[in-house]
Amino acid sequence: MLKSRFVTISRVLGMLLMLEAGFLLISLFVALYYKGDDIKPLFICSIITFAFGAILRFPLFKQQKIKIDRRLGFLIVSLIWVIMSAFGALPYYIGGYTSYTDAYFETMSGFTTTGASVISNVEILPKGILFWRSLTNWIGGIGIVVLVISFIPFIGVGGMALFSAEVAGPSKDKLSPHIRKTGKILISIYSSLTILCIICLWISGMNLFDSVCHSFSTLASGGFSTKNASGAAFSPVTQYVLILFMFPAGTNFTLIYYAIKGQYKKIWINEEFKAYILITIIATFFITFLIYDPHLGLESSFRHALFQVSSLSTSTGFVNDDYTTWTLPAIFILYLLMFSGAMSGSTSGGLKIIRVILLFKNAKKILQQSISPKGYLPVKFEKKVVPTTVMNNVMTMFFLYITTYIFGVLLLVSFGVGIIESMGGAVSCMSNIGPGLGICGGFGNYSSFSDFAKWVLSSLMYLGRLELITVFCLFMPAFWRK
């Protein structure tokens, strides 16, 4: 049994590394086109990654169905993100662009779609590396596991266990009775929106290379930019285009599928979607009022507010103004948005709006039961009773999130990071946002943090992307029992 599980893990990881080598080759072709000094490191890294993948996969070429239960799914998914990031960091390191700690931070940030960076001047990086950097965002946005269940044929029925392990929230809808077809539908929607975004950004004035890279980052809610000034480097029209595509990136992909099918009623009855729109409108209104500057004008203040609300609530992490210079109430609103995130089933991070709604409804129920202790007052969502198991999952996630956040802040502070930077950096990395507060907020980055702090933040990105429960289950003794 143990041997069978080891073989399963080896085969899945091997195929994934071979797939990652293919993505590295795409970046190599970009490097060849632009004739940069990144041709050699990308070529070497693609060979190394493919070789390790083949070693894990080669002796086991027999195409047979793999049985992946829920526990094995948790273990495989937890390993996937670590292994993929370890090999994905090699182009930065072998090319001599960063230390391995910085390379791993940048790659984990890419795959988890965090967008936090330790590179002070991204504009000096060659085009192939910049492309790989944005491509890690795009791969992580759709989810490595979705790629697995869609394109690795021997996964079979085990795909649902992997899908459930990666999408740990209360919403993991299947768009088809077959999980593999669900994965392909998700990739089709994701790819189509990416292509549409590329076209719109190119029409708005971006060059083609920047359009591709920013589209990868936008639809993935990743936030990696090819410019040091991020969104501020481009025209107001381009900024509005980025806002336009950040919104669907924070929307549940199931609703986008319904929109394509013309099933609009299912969209408008969705409580989470209505809350998502309402939060965006209210936060934008208040921040516009708080940062309004007569010298800049109403349009500029509104655009800066809407851009940052859209960027941080969807965990994209683009910046079009140094929000750390805004008034404290405006910064505090953005700080709260970092916790909530956007919709479940989207590429965004954070707690997700559906969990926030259910927590408020559960609190209301408890208060009502204090008044009428004998009454039956179930928590309802969209007129349906929420099962106790779902509410337990939500409350467990909230407890783990807050506890991990506090522990992360304490670790960062104890190793010399300022309290403001620790608070902002911890929530930003856990919610997979990117920019934080203080020196790591606005146009700042994490380059001045110690290596230890960078490993702490990398771990928080990893935990946040897998929504904590998947990883923490591995530390339960019951997980390892037969």
VENTA-V607881 format. One record per pair of residues at least 12 apart in sequence whose C-alpha atoms are under 6 Angstrom apart, sorted by sequence separation. I is the first residue (numbers start at 1). GAP is how many residues later the second one is. D is the distance in Angstrom with one decimal. If there is no record, write none. Layout:
i=I gap=GAP d=D
i=I gap=GAP d=D
This chain:
i=255 gap=12 d=5.8
i=340 gap=12 d=5.4
i=424 gap=12 d=4.4
i=198 gap=13 d=5.1
i=288 gap=13 d=5.6
i=340 gap=13 d=5.8
i=409 gap=13 d=5.2
i=424 gap=13 d=4.6
i=28 gap=14 d=5.6
i=89 gap=14 d=4.9
i=198 gap=14 d=5.5
i=288 gap=14 d=5.1
i=409 gap=14 d=5.7
i=89 gap=15 d=5.0
i=421 gap=16 d=5.4
i=198 gap=17 d=5.6
i=288 gap=17 d=5.5
i=421 gap=17 d=5.3
i=89 gap=18 d=5.4
i=197 gap=18 d=5.6
i=287 gap=18 d=5.7
i=194 gap=21 d=5.7
i=284 gap=21 d=5.4
i=24 gap=22 d=5.5
i=85 gap=22 d=5.5
i=284 gap=22 d=5.2
i=85 gap=23 d=5.3
i=113 gap=24 d=5.0
i=313 gap=24 d=5.2
i=21 gap=25 d=4.7
i=111 gap=25 d=5.0
i=110 gap=26 d=4.9
i=111 gap=26 d=5.3
i=312 gap=26 d=6.0
i=110 gap=27 d=4.6
i=113 gap=27 d=5.9
i=314 gap=27 d=5.6
i=21 gap=28 d=5.5
i=112 gap=28 d=5.5
i=218 gap=28 d=5.9
i=313 gap=28 d=4.8
i=314 gap=28 d=5.1
i=21 gap=29 d=5.3
i=111 gap=29 d=4.3
i=313 gap=29 d=5.7
i=432 gap=29 d=5.9
i=150 gap=30 d=5.0
i=219 gap=30 d=5.1
i=430 gap=30 d=4.9
i=149 gap=31 d=5.4
i=429 gap=31 d=5.8
i=430 gap=31 d=5.0
i=17 gap=32 d=5.9
i=18 gap=32 d=4.7
i=429 gap=32 d=4.8
i=150 gap=33 d=5.2
i=315 gap=33 d=5.3
i=431 gap=33 d=5.8
i=150 gap=34 d=5.6
i=204 gap=34 d=5.4
i=314 gap=34 d=5.0
i=315 gap=34 d=5.7
i=430 gap=34 d=4.4
i=18 gap=35 d=5.1
i=17 gap=36 d=4.7
i=146 gap=37 d=5.3
i=14 gap=39 d=3.9
i=355 gap=39 d=6.0
i=412 gap=41 d=5.9
i=14 gap=42 d=4.7
i=14 gap=43 d=4.8
i=287 gap=43 d=5.3
i=10 gap=46 d=5.3
i=11 gap=46 d=4.9
i=42 gap=49 d=5.6
i=41 gap=50 d=5.5
i=41 gap=53 d=5.8
i=41 gap=54 d=5.1
i=243 gap=64 d=6.0
i=250 gap=64 d=4.9
i=138 gap=78 d=4.8
i=134 gap=79 d=5.4
i=141 gap=79 d=4.0
i=137 gap=80 d=5.5
i=350 gap=81 d=4.0
i=134 gap=82 d=5.9
i=138 gap=82 d=5.2
i=272 gap=82 d=5.6
i=349 gap=82 d=4.8
i=134 gap=83 d=5.9
i=137 gap=83 d=5.9
i=349 gap=83 d=5.3
i=137 gap=85 d=5.2
i=231 gap=87 d=5.9
i=73 gap=88 d=5.3
i=230 gap=88 d=6.0
i=231 gap=88 d=5.3
i=232 gap=88 d=4.0
i=65 gap=89 d=5.1
i=66 gap=89 d=5.5
i=73 gap=89 d=4.7
i=230 gap=89 d=5.6
i=231 gap=89 d=4.6
i=36 gap=90 d=5.7
i=64 gap=90 d=5.8
i=68 gap=90 d=4.4
i=134 gap=90 d=6.0
i=63 gap=91 d=6.0
i=65 gap=91 d=5.6
i=67 gap=91 d=5.6
i=70 gap=91 d=5.0
i=74 gap=91 d=5.2
i=252 gap=91 d=5.7
i=69 gap=92 d=5.9
i=73 gap=92 d=6.0
i=250 gap=92 d=5.2
i=251 gap=92 d=5.4
i=252 gap=92 d=5.8
i=223 gap=93 d=4.8
i=250 gap=93 d=5.8
i=252 gap=93 d=4.5
i=253 gap=93 d=5.8
i=221 gap=94 d=5.8
i=222 gap=94 d=4.9
i=223 gap=94 d=4.6
i=252 gap=94 d=4.5
i=221 gap=95 d=3.8
i=223 gap=95 d=5.0
i=251 gap=95 d=5.3
i=250 gap=96 d=5.3
i=31 gap=97 d=4.2
i=30 gap=98 d=5.2
i=249 gap=98 d=5.9
i=250 gap=98 d=5.4
i=27 gap=101 d=5.2
i=123 gap=104 d=5.8
i=27 gap=105 d=5.5
i=115 gap=107 d=5.1
i=114 gap=108 d=5.5
i=115 gap=108 d=4.8
i=113 gap=109 d=4.0
i=115 gap=109 d=5.1
i=317 gap=116 d=5.1
i=315 gap=117 d=6.0
i=316 gap=117 d=5.8
i=317 gap=117 d=5.2
i=315 gap=118 d=4.1
i=324 gap=118 d=5.8
i=323 gap=119 d=5.5
i=322 gap=120 d=4.4
i=221 gap=126 d=5.9
i=220 gap=127 d=5.6
i=221 gap=127 d=5.7
i=141 gap=206 d=5.3
i=166 gap=300 d=5.8
i=114 gap=318 d=3.8
i=116 gap=318 d=3.8
i=114 gap=319 d=4.8
i=115 gap=319 d=4.5
i=114 gap=320 d=5.0
i=118 gap=327 d=5.8
i=117 gap=328 d=5.7
i=118 gap=328 d=4.8
i=118 gap=329 d=4.1
i=105 gap=353 d=5.6
i=112 gap=353 d=5.6
i=74 gap=396 d=5.7
